[in-house]
Amino acid sequence: MGLLSGKNIVITGVLTDASLAFGVAKLAQEEGADIVLTGAGRALSLTQRTARKLATPVPVFELDVTVPEHLETVRNAVGDRWGRVDGVLHSIGFAPANCLGDDFMGVTWDDVSVAMNISAYSLKALADAFVPLMTNGGAFVGLDFDNSSAWPAYNWMGVAKSALESLNRYLARELGPKGIRSNLIAAGPVKTMAAKSIPGFAKFEDVWSERAPLGWNVYDSTAVAKAVVALLSDWFPLTTGEIIHVDGGFHAVAV
């Protein structure tokens, strides 16, 4: 019996086998979950290709969180397949290129609104889609990057992550009476496709390996996947609105 035996889990955000979400998908299967993946736009075919690397074949549903019709369609498809959803991984983030880098003040609302919609509001959109199927309680887990400090180059994505952290708390308050938990994992930097789009990502790598008391490996997402699976399981029944750091302890120590 695995931690997720008998659980039906929806996993967003798988692009390649280096994706944090892929590590979660792989471990979730090993722990007994029945899973489905979602993908969007031009990346959908990439998600479908990567899904074939899982031990057990899984369906991939199209879900662009900015398209309301997709939310309804994927809810119906998942409902037809399972009838019930027990957990959802939110691993969705995007910001236009000019929202990252050196020019924080030069960005307009048109671009910032895209980052906020896809990187933060999308958690609420996933709740709209799947809460109706969480008839026996459940759990949302989102992948976060601690934004209690302002990071160089992260800029408006950092602001979006702060919004995600606040939204997590409000969802916890709203969904708790239904027996549904909402938590975030604040992960240390891992070399994923998303990370490569962040200017100066190497600076994150260098400082993490030097400062994290438990050490940190930017090529290994195992610890993050284990934390996500634990939160999706029944082992944290009264934990919600929380941000759990899986960063080697980096957040807890000064320079």
ZIKA-V378688 format. One record per pair of residues at least 12 apart in sequence whose ideal C-beta (glycine too) atoms are under 10 Angstrom apart, sorted by sequence separation. I is the first residue (numbers start at 0). J is the second residue. D is the distance in whole Angstrom. If there is no record, write none. Layout:
I_J_D / I_J_D
This chain:
12_24_9 / 13_25_10 / 24_36_7 / 38_50_9 / 47_59_5 / 60_72_8 / 61_73_7 / 62_74_10 / 94_106_9 / 95_107_10 / 98_110_6 / 144_156_8 / 145_157_10 / 146_158_8 / 149_161_10 / 169_181_9 / 170_182_10 / 188_200_7 / 203_215_10 / 204_216_10 / 205_217_10 / 10_23_6 / 36_49_8 / 46_59_5 / 60_73_5 / 97_110_6 / 98_111_7 / 126_139_7 / 144_157_8 / 146_159_9 / 147_160_10 / 168_181_8 / 188_201_10 / 204_217_5 / 230_243_7 / 10_24_5 / 36_50_5 / 46_60_10 / 47_61_10 / 60_74_10 / 62_76_10 / 95_109_9 / 96_110_9 / 97_111_10 / 125_139_7 / 146_160_4 / 147_161_8 / 167_181_5 / 188_202_10 / 189_203_10 / 190_204_8 / 203_217_8 / 204_218_10 / 229_243_9 / 8_23_9 / 21_36_9 / 35_50_9 / 44_59_9 / 46_61_9 / 60_75_10 / 61_76_9 / 62_77_10 / 95_110_4 / 98_113_8 / 99_114_9 / 145_160_8 / 146_161_5 / 166_181_9 / 167_182_7 / 168_183_10 / 188_203_4 / 189_204_10 / 8_24_8 / 20_36_8 / 34_50_10 / 43_59_7 / 46_62_10 / 60_76_5 / 94_110_8 / 95_111_9 / 98_114_5 / 123_139_10 / 125_141_9 / 144_160_5 / 145_161_10 / 146_162_9 / 167_183_5 / 187_203_8 / 188_204_6 / 201_217_10 / 227_243_9 / 10_27_7 / 20_37_10 / 36_53_9 / 43_60_9 / 60_77_7 / 94_111_8 / 95_112_10 / 98_115_10 / 122_139_7 / 143_160_6 / 146_163_9 / 147_164_9 / 166_183_10 / 187_204_9 / 188_205_10 / 200_217_9 / 226_243_6 / 10_28_10 / 43_61_6 / 58_76_8 / 95_113_6 / 142_160_10 / 143_161_10 / 146_164_7 / 188_206_9 / 226_244_9 / 227_245_9 / 8_27_5 / 34_53_8 / 43_62_9 / 58_77_9 / 94_113_7 / 95_114_7 / 122_141_6 / 141_160_10 / 144_163_9 / 145_164_9 / 164_183_6 / 188_207_6 / 226_245_5 / 8_28_9 / 43_63_9 / 60_80_9 / 93_113_7 / 94_114_4 / 98_118_10 / 121_141_9 / 143_163_6 / 144_164_10 / 163_183_7 / 187_207_6 / 188_208_10 / 225_245_8 / 6_27_8 / 13_34_10 / 34_55_8 / 36_57_6 / 37_58_10 / 38_59_6 / 39_60_10 / 40_61_9 / 42_63_10 / 93_114_7 / 94_115_9 / 142_163_9 / 143_164_6 / 164_185_8 / 187_208_10 / 224_245_9 / 8_30_10 / 10_32_9 / 33_55_9 / 35_57_6 / 36_58_7 / 37_59_7 / 38_60_8 / 39_61_7 / 58_80_7 / 92_114_8 / 95_117_10 / 119_141_9 / 141_163_6 / 223_245_5 / 3_26_9 / 13_36_5 / 34_57_5 / 35_58_5 / 36_59_5 / 37_60_5 / 38_61_7 / 39_62_6 / 40_63_6 / 93_116_9 / 94_117_8 / 141_164_9 / 160_183_9 / 194_217_8 / 222_245_5 / 223_246_9 / 2_26_9 / 3_27_6 / 6_30_8 / 8_32_5 / 10_34_6 / 11_35_10 / 12_36_9 / 13_37_8 / 14_38_8 / 29_53_10 / 33_57_8 / 34_58_9 / 35_59_7 / 36_60_7 / 37_61_7 / 38_62_7 / 39_63_4 / 93_117_4 / 94_118_6 / 143_167_8 / 187_211_7 / 221_245_10 / 222_246_9 / 1_26_9 / 2_27_9 / 3_28_9 / 6_31_7 / 7_32_7 / 8_33_7 / 9_34_7 / 10_35_7 / 11_36_8 / 12_37_8 / 13_38_7 / 21_46_9 / 24_49_9 / 28_53_6 / 29_54_7 / 35_60_6 / 37_62_4 / 38_63_9 / 39_64_7 / 40_65_10 / 64_89_9 / 92_117_7 / 93_118_6 / 141_166_9 / 160_185_9 / 220_245_9 / 222_247_8 / 1_27_9 / 3_29_9 / 4_30_7 / 5_31_7 / 6_32_5 / 7_33_5 / 8_34_5 / 9_35_6 / 10_36_5 / 11_37_5 / 12_38_9 / 20_46_9 / 24_50_8 / 27_53_10 / 28_54_6 / 29_55_10 / 36_62_9 / 37_63_9 / 39_65_9 / 40_66_10 / 91_117_6 / 92_118_4 / 141_167_6 / 187_213_10 / 189_215_9 / 190_216_10 / 191_217_9 / 1_28_9 / 2_29_9 / 3_30_4 / 4_31_3 / 5_32_8 / 6_33_7 / 7_34_8 / 8_35_8 / 9_36_8 / 10_37_7 / 11_38_8 / 12_39_10 / 15_42_10 / 18_45_10 / 25_52_8 / 28_55_6 / 35_62_10 / 37_64_9 / 39_66_8 / 64_91_6 / 91_118_7 / 92_119_9 / 140_167_10 / 188_215_8 / 189_216_9 / 190_217_5 / 1_29_7 / 2_30_4 / 3_31_5 / 4_32_8 / 5_33_8 / 6_34_9 / 7_35_8 / 8_36_10 / 9_37_7 / 11_39_9 / 14_42_6 / 18_46_9 / 21_49_6 / 24_52_9 / 25_53_6 / 63_91_10 / 65_93_10 / 91_119_9 / 93_121_9 / 139_167_8 / 187_215_5 / 189_217_6 / 190_218_6 / 1_30_3 / 2_31_7 / 3_32_4 / 4_33_10 / 13_42_9 / 20_49_10 / 21_50_9 / 24_53_6 / 25_54_7 / 28_57_8 / 62_91_9 / 64_93_10 / 89_118_10 / 92_121_8 / 141_170_9 / 187_216_9 / 188_217_6 / 189_218_7 / 190_219_10 / 191_220_8 / 0_30_9 / 1_31_3 / 2_32_9 / 3_33_9 / 12_42_10 / 15_45_7 / 24_54_10 / 39_69_8 / 89_119_10 / 91_121_5 / 187_217_8 / 189_219_8 / 190_220_9 / 215_245_10 / 0_31_7 / 1_32_8 / 3_34_9 / 14_45_5 / 15_46_9 / 18_49_7 / 21_52_8 / 91_122_8 / 139_170_7 / 189_220_5 / 215_246_7 / 216_247_9 / 13_45_9 / 14_46_6 / 16_48_10 / 17_49_9 / 21_53_8 / 37_69_9 / 89_121_7 / 139_171_9 / 213_245_10 / 215_247_4 / 13_46_5 / 15_48_9 / 16_49_6 / 24_57_8 / 89_122_5 / 91_124_9 / 187_220_10 / 189_222_10 / 213_246_9 / 214_247_6 / 215_248_9 / 12_46_9 / 13_47_10 / 14_48_10 / 15_49_6 / 89_123_10 / 91_125_8 / 186_220_8 / 189_223_7 / 213_247_4 / 214_248_9 / 215_249_7 / 11_46_9 / 14_49_7 / 87_122_9 / 89_124_9 / 139_174_8 / 187_222_9 / 211_246_6 / 212_247_7 / 213_248_5 / 214_249_10 / 10_46_10 / 13_49_6 / 16_52_5 / 37_73_6 / 89_125_6 / 138_174_10 / 186_222_8 / 187_223_8 / 210_246_10 / 211_247_3 / 212_248_4 / 213_249_9 / 13_50_7 / 15_52_9 / 16_53_9 / 88_125_9 / 89_126_9 / 118_155_9 / 119_156_10 / 137_174_9 / 156_193_10 / 186_223_5 / 210_247_8 / 211_248_5 / 212_249_8 / 35_73_9 / 87_125_6 / 118_156_7 / 121_159_10 / 136_174_9 / 145_183_9 / 147_185_9 / 184_222_10 / 185_223_10 / 186_224_10 / 210_248_9 / 211_249_4 / 13_52_10 / 37_76_10 / 87_126_8 / 119_158_9 / 120_159_9 / 136_175_10 / 143_182_9 / 144_183_10 / 146_185_9 / 184_223_6 / 207_246_7 / 208_247_9 / 210_249_6 / 211_250_9 / 212_251_8 / 10_50_10 / 13_53_9 / 37_77_9 / 114_154_9 / 115_155_8 / 118_158_9 / 119_159_5 / 122_162_9 / 123_163_10 / 126_166_9 / 130_170_9 / 137_177_8 / 138_178_10 / 139_179_7 / 140_180_8 / 141_181_8 / 143_183_4 / 144_184_10 / 145_185_4 / 156_196_9 / 184_224_9 / 186_226_8 / 207_247_7 / 209_249_10 / 210_250_10 / 211_251_9 / 212_252_6 / 35_76_8 / 87_128_8 / 114_155_5 / 115_156_10 / 118_159_4 / 119_160_8 / 122_163_6 / 133_174_8 / 136_177_7 / 137_178_7 / 138_179_7 / 139_180_7 / 140_181_8 / 141_182_8 / 142_183_7 / 143_184_6 / 144_185_6 / 145_186_9 / 156_197_8 / 184_225_10 / 185_226_10 / 186_227_9 / 208_249_10 / 210_251_10 / 211_252_8 / 35_77_6 / 87_129_5 / 113_155_10 / 114_156_6 / 117_159_8 / 118_160_7 / 119_161_8 / 120_162_8 / 121_163_9 / 135_177_10 / 136_178_3 / 137_179_5 / 138_180_5 / 139_181_4 / 140_182_6 / 141_183_5 / 142_184_6 / 143_185_5 / 144_186_7 / 145_187_9 / 184_226_5 / 207_249_6 / 210_252_6 / 86_129_9 / 87_130_9 / 111_154_10 / 114_157_10 / 115_158_8 / 116_159_9 / 119_162_4 / 120_163_9 / 123_166_6 / 130_173_9 / 134_177_9 / 135_178_7 / 136_179_6 / 137_180_7 / 138_181_8 / 139_182_7 / 140_183_7 / 141_184_7 / 142_185_9 / 143_186_7 / 144_187_9 / 154_197_10 / 184_227_6 / 206_249_8 / 210_253_9 / 13_57_10 / 84_128_9 / 85_129_10 / 111_155_5 / 114_158_8 / 115_159_5 / 118_162_8 / 119_163_4 / 122_166_5 / 126_170_6 / 130_174_7 / 133_177_7 / 134_178_10 / 135_179_10 / 136_180_8 / 137_181_10 / 138_182_7 / 139_183_9 / 140_184_6 / 141_185_10 / 142_186_6 / 144_188_8 / 153_197_7 / 154_198_9 / 182_226_10 / 183_227_10 / 210_254_7 / 35_80_7 / 84_129_5 / 87_132_10 / 110_155_8 / 114_159_5 / 118_163_6 / 119_164_9 / 121_166_9 / 122_167_7 / 125_170_10 / 133_178_8 / 152_197_6 / 153_198_9 / 182_227_9 / 184_229_10 / 209_254_9 / 13_59_8 / 35_81_8 / 84_130_9 / 87_133_9 / 103_149_9 / 113_159_10 / 114_160_10 / 119_165_8 / 120_166_7 / 123_169_9 / 133_179_5 / 152_198_5 / 153_199_9 / 184_230_7 / 203_249_10 / 10_57_9 / 33_80_9 / 84_131_9 / 85_132_9 / 86_133_9 / 111_158_7 / 115_162_6 / 119_166_6 / 122_169_10 / 123_170_7 / 126_173_8 / 130_177_7 / 142_189_10 / 150_197_9 / 151_198_9 / 152_199_4 / 153_200_10 / 183_230_9 / 33_81_7 / 65_113_9 / 84_132_4 / 85_133_7 / 106_154_7 / 111_159_8 / 114_162_9 / 115_163_9 / 119_167_9 / 122_170_7 / 126_174_7 / 151_199_6 / 152_200_8 / 182_230_5 / 206_254_9 / 10_59_10 / 11_60_10 / 35_84_9 / 83_132_6 / 84_133_6 / 85_134_10 / 92_141_10 / 103_152_9 / 106_155_6 / 130_179_7 / 150_199_9 / 181_230_10 / 182_231_9 / 37_87_10 / 82_132_8 / 83_133_7 / 84_134_9 / 85_135_7 / 86_136_10 / 87_137_7 / 88_138_9 / 89_139_6 / 90_140_9 / 91_141_9 / 92_142_8 / 101_151_9 / 103_153_10 / 104_154_10 / 123_173_9 / 129_179_9 / 144_194_10 / 152_202_8 / 153_203_9 / 180_230_8 / 9_60_9 / 11_62_7 / 37_88_10 / 65_116_6 / 77_128_8 / 78_129_9 / 81_132_8 / 83_134_6 / 84_135_9 / 85_136_8 / 86_137_6 / 87_138_8 / 88_139_8 / 89_140_7 / 90_141_8 / 91_142_9 / 92_143_9 / 100_151_9 / 101_152_7 / 103_154_5 / 142_193_10 / 151_202_7 / 152_203_9 / 180_231_9 / 33_85_9 / 34_86_9 / 36_88_10 / 39_91_8 / 64_116_8 / 65_117_7 / 73_125_10 / 77_129_7 / 82_134_8 / 83_135_6 / 85_137_5 / 86_138_5 / 87_139_5 / 88_140_6 / 89_141_4 / 90_142_5 / 92_144_9 / 100_152_6 / 102_154_8 / 103_155_7 / 106_158_10 / 150_202_9 / 151_203_9 / 9_62_9 / 11_64_8 / 32_85_8 / 37_90_10 / 64_117_6 / 74_127_9 / 75_128_10 / 78_131_8 / 84_137_6 / 85_138_7 / 86_139_7 / 87_140_7 / 88_141_8 / 89_142_7 / 99_152_6 / 100_153_9 / 101_154_9 / 126_179_8 / 144_197_10 / 150_203_8 / 182_235_7 / 32_86_8 / 34_88_9 / 37_91_9 / 39_93_10 / 63_117_9 / 64_118_10 / 70_124_6 / 74_128_5 / 78_132_6 / 83_137_9 / 84_138_10 / 86_140_7 / 87_141_9 / 88_142_8 / 89_143_9 / 99_153_7 / 100_154_7 / 103_157_10 / 65_120_9 / 69_124_9 / 70_125_8 / 73_128_6 / 74_129_7 / 77_132_6 / 98_153_9 / 99_154_6 / 100_155_10 / 103_158_9 / 126_181_8 / 180_235_7 / 64_120_8 / 65_121_8 / 70_126_10 / 71_127_9 / 72_128_9 / 73_129_9 / 74_130_9 / 98_154_6 / 99_155_7 / 180_236_8 / 182_238_6 / 64_121_4 / 67_124_8 / 70_127_6 / 71_128_8 / 74_131_7 / 75_132_10 / 97_154_9 / 98_155_4 / 99_156_6 / 180_237_8 / 181_238_10 / 182_239_6 / 183_240_9 / 184_241_10 / 185_242_5 / 186_243_10 / 187_244_8 / 63_121_10 / 64_122_9 / 66_124_10 / 70_128_4 / 74_132_7 / 97_155_9 / 98_156_6 / 99_157_9 / 178_236_9 / 180_238_7 / 181_239_6 / 182_240_7 / 183_241_7 / 184_242_8 / 185_243_7 / 186_244_8 / 187_245_7 / 188_246_8 / 27_86_8 / 62_121_10 / 64_123_9 / 65_124_8 / 69_128_8 / 70_129_9 / 94_153_9 / 98_157_10 / 122_181_8 / 144_203_9 / 180_239_4 / 181_240_7 / 182_241_5 / 183_242_5 / 184_243_6 / 185_244_5 / 186_245_5 / 187_246_4 / 64_124_5 / 67_127_9 / 94_154_8 / 95_155_9 / 98_158_9 / 179_239_8 / 180_240_8 / 181_241_9 / 182_242_7 / 183_243_7 / 184_244_8 / 185_245_7 / 186_246_7 / 187_247_6 / 27_88_8 / 63_124_10 / 64_125_7 / 67_128_10 / 94_155_6 / 95_156_10 / 98_159_8 / 122_183_9 / 180_241_9 / 182_243_7 / 183_244_10 / 184_245_6 / 185_246_6 / 187_248_9 / 188_249_9 / 11_73_10 / 62_124_9 / 94_156_5 / 175_237_10 / 184_246_9 / 187_249_6 / 62_125_9 / 64_127_10 / 93_156_9 / 94_157_10 / 187_250_9 / 9_73_8 / 24_88_8 / 64_128_9 / 92_156_7 / 94_158_9 / 175_239_6 / 185_249_10 / 9_74_10 / 23_88_6 / 94_159_7 / 174_239_8 / 175_240_8 / 185_250_7 / 24_90_10 / 62_128_8 / 93_159_9 / 174_240_10 / 23_90_8 / 92_159_7 / 171_238_9 / 172_239_9 / 9_77_6 / 20_88_6 / 92_160_8 / 171_239_4 / 172_240_7 / 19_88_9 / 20_89_9 / 21_90_9 / 170_239_9 / 171_240_3 / 7_77_8 / 20_90_4 / 170_240_8 / 171_241_8 / 19_90_6 / 20_91_9 / 92_163_8 / 168_239_9 / 169_240_8 / 9_81_9 / 18_90_7 / 91_163_10 / 167_239_9 / 168_240_5 / 7_80_8 / 8_81_10 / 167_240_6 / 168_241_9 / 7_81_4 / 89_163_8 / 167_241_8 / 168_242_9 / 7_82_8 / 9_84_6 / 13_88_9 / 167_242_7 / 7_83_6 / 8_84_8 / 9_85_9 / 10_86_9 / 11_87_7 / 12_88_7 / 14_90_9 / 164_240_10 / 6_83_10 / 7_84_5 / 8_85_6 / 9_86_7 / 10_87_8 / 11_88_6 / 12_89_8 / 13_90_8 / 6_84_9 / 7_85_5 / 8_86_5 / 9_87_5 / 10_88_5 / 11_89_6 / 12_90_3 / 39_117_9 / 89_167_9 / 164_242_6 / 6_85_4 / 7_86_8 / 8_87_7 / 9_88_7 / 10_89_10 / 11_90_5 / 12_91_5 / 163_242_10 / 5_85_8 / 6_86_6 / 7_87_10 / 8_88_7 / 9_89_10 / 10_90_7 / 11_91_5 / 12_92_8 / 142_223_7 / 3_85_8 / 3_86_8 / 142_227_8 / 140_226_9 / 141_227_9 / 140_227_5 / 37_125_9 / 140_228_9 / 138_227_10 / 140_229_9 / 141_230_10 / 140_230_5 / 37_128_10 / 139_230_9 / 140_231_6 / 87_179_10 / 89_181_9 / 138_230_6 / 139_231_9 / 86_179_10 / 138_231_5 / 85_179_10 / 86_180_9 / 87_181_10 / 89_183_8 / 90_184_10 / 137_231_9 / 138_232_8 / 138_233_9 / 140_235_10 / 147_242_9 / 88_184_10 / 146_242_10 / 99_196_7 / 100_197_9 / 101_198_8 / 136_233_9 / 138_235_8 / 145_242_7 / 99_197_6 / 100_198_5 / 101_199_9 / 138_236_10 / 99_198_6 / 100_199_8 / 143_242_6 / 145_244_7 / 93_193_8 / 96_196_8 / 99_199_9 / 136_236_9 / 138_238_9 / 139_239_9 / 143_243_9 / 90_191_10 / 92_193_6 / 99_200_10 / 138_239_8 / 141_242_9 / 143_244_9 / 145_246_7 / 91_193_10 / 94_196_9 / 96_198_9 / 143_245_10 / 144_246_9 / 148_250_9 / 90_193_9 / 93_196_9 / 94_197_9 / 140_243_9 / 142_245_10 / 147_250_8 / 92_196_10 / 145_249_8 / 145_250_5 / 11_121_8 / 11_125_7 / 9_125_8 / 23_140_8 / 9_128_9 / 23_142_9 / 9_129_6 / 20_142_7 / 9_132_9 / 19_142_6 / 18_142_10 / 7_132_8 / 7_133_10 / 9_137_10 / 8_137_9 / 12_141_10 / 7_137_9 / 8_138_9 / 9_139_10 / 10_140_10 / 11_141_10 / 12_142_7 / 6_137_9 / 11_142_10 / 6_138_9 / 8_140_10 / 88_224_10 / 90_227_9 / 88_227_6 / 88_228_10 / 86_227_9 / 86_228_9 / 88_230_10 / 88_231_7 / 86_230_8 / 87_231_9 / 86_231_4 / 85_231_8 / 86_232_8 / 45_192_9 / 85_232_9 / 85_233_9 / 42_192_9 / 23_184_9 / 19_184_9 / 19_186_7 / 22_189_9 / 22_191_10 / 19_189_6 / 21_191_9 / 18_189_9 / 20_191_9 / 17_189_8 / 19_191_6 / 17_190_7 / 18_191_5 / 17_191_5 / 18_192_7 / 19_193_9 / 17_192_7 / 18_193_8 / 19_194_10 / 15_191_8 / 17_193_10 / 14_191_8 / 15_192_6 / 17_194_9 / 14_192_5 / 17_195_10 / 12_191_9 / 14_193_8 / 12_193_8 / 26_220_10 / 30_224_10 / 25_220_10 / 26_221_8 / 29_224_10 / 30_225_10 / 25_221_10 / 32_228_8 / 22_219_9 / 23_220_8 / 26_223_10 / 27_224_8 / 22_220_4 / 26_224_4 / 30_228_6 / 21_220_8 / 22_221_7 / 25_224_7 / 26_225_7 / 29_228_9 / 30_229_10 / 32_231_8 / 20_220_9 / 22_222_9 / 23_223_8 / 24_224_9 / 27_227_8 / 32_232_9 / 17_218_8 / 19_220_5 / 22_223_7 / 23_224_5 / 26_227_8 / 27_228_6 / 30_231_9 / 31_232_10 / 18_220_8 / 22_224_4 / 23_225_9 / 26_228_5 / 30_232_8 / 17_220_8 / 20_223_10 / 21_224_9 / 22_225_9 / 23_226_9 / 24_227_10 / 19_223_6 / 20_224_9 / 23_227_5 / 27_231_7 / 19_224_7 / 22_227_8 / 23_228_7 / 26_231_10 / 27_232_10 / 22_228_10 / 20_227_9 / 19_227_8 / 23_231_8 / 10_227_9 / 8_227_10 / 8_228_9 / 10_231_10 / 6_228_10 / 2_225_9 / 8_231_6 / 3_228_6 / 6_231_7 / 2_228_6 / 3_229_10 / 6_232_7 / 1_228_9 / 2_229_7 / 6_233_9 / 3_231_6 / 4_232_9 / 5_233_10 / 2_231_8 / 3_232_6 / 2_232_4 / 3_233_9 / 1_232_9 / 2_233_8 / 2_234_7
